[in-house]
Amino acid sequence: MATSPREAVHPLSGRTYAGVSYDVTYFARKHKLTKQQARDLIRKVGHDRDKLNLAAAQLKGC
């Protein structure tokens, strides 16, 4: 149960539950990847946004 209004609005705090995925289109656009590259990374790394952002940066060589 949320103890503050902020927690009620942002319960995931940068992480996703198994049933709620990182939006592929947004993720691909954010990292200048194709949708297929984004899907492949999500399948490989999982739905953790921090790990996905790191993997996308490594893929692009940043």
Order of alpha helices (4+ residues) and beta strands (2+ residues): alpha-alpha-alpha-alpha
